[in-house]
Amino acid sequence: MPGDELENSYIRAKRDHKKDRLPPGQRETPAMVAMPPITSDYPHIEKKDWRLKVYGEVAQPQDWNWEEFLKLPSTEYKIDFHCVTHWSKLDQEFTGVALAEIIKVAAPKASAKFVIFECADGYTTNVSLKELQENVAFIAFQMDGQDIPDKFGGPARVVIPHLYAWKSAKFLTTIRFQTEDEPGFWETRGYHNHGDPWQEERYS
């Protein structure tokens, strides 16, 4: 599977250069850290109520419920996860659907240049389509072999390991493809529009 090849090459690259696995300014933590919610509490979405809408500049818009989403090919990932607040969790395990699979099914039009992730708590974040096509990125539905807890963005969240974790949108409900960039929640509040940990692109 393409997702397997991407994930394996990413892990090999990081393990071959172990001293480089922690980006500048980061410290390793033994466990994932639950960041405070942007609302008064973490959203709770029952699986029976969850849907993932994929629309915009695509030839094949999608609207999956939970059972339909789980029928898509999935992959087990072991990735390094870097938060802009300076902690990094190495070898974090997830199971999810590669965004390459979502992109393939939705068939973006030539006009599609950017992807906007929208979430149940009103959060949004932006990534270029080219970036998603060239790197490991997926929608996780399990973490450490279990359902993803609310505090970590369940039942499904984005994971984009090569960017700071605010790009890995939690409580995912919508993926929107569009022609123009659209900075999201943190990007409009002073965070860098790209967010590369190795370049310390923390703030704009």
C-alpha positions, 0 to 999 in steps of 0.5 A: 500500500502507498501508505505503508511505503510512505510510513516506512520510509519516514520511520527509516529516515528518522531512525537512521539519523536518531540524533535528528529526531528531535527538532530544535527546541523540542524535548522528549516526553514519555506520553502524549500530552492533552492540550487544553480545548479551544472551547470550554470542554472537549467535544464528544462525538458518538460514532453513530453521529459522526460523518466525514464530508469531503467537498470543494474542488473535487470531482467526487465529493464524499460524505462517509458515516463511521462504518463507511469510513472504516471500510477504506484501506487503513494502515498502522503507523508509528510516528514522531509527534511534535507540539509547538509547545516544545514537547515531542512524543517519539514512536507514537502509534496510530491506526488510520486511513492515509490522506493519499487514499482520501485524495484518490477517492475524492479526485481533486480538480486541477484547480485544487491547491489547498486543503482546509480541515474543519472540526466539531469544535469550530477549529480549522487549519490549512495545508497545501495539497502538494504537501499532503501528497508528498508526505506521510499524513493520515486520518487516525481512528485508533491510538495505541490500539484503542479508540482515540479519547476525546482529549486527543481528538476522537473519534477521528483526527488528522495526523501530519507528522512532519508539521507541528501538531496544531496542523494535526486537527482533532475532532475532524468532520470536514475536509475542504479542497479549494483554490486559495489558502485560508489560514485557520484558527491558530494561523490567524492568531500568530502561528506560522502558516506552514509549521515545519518543526525542523525550521522552528516555524512556530510563529509568523 
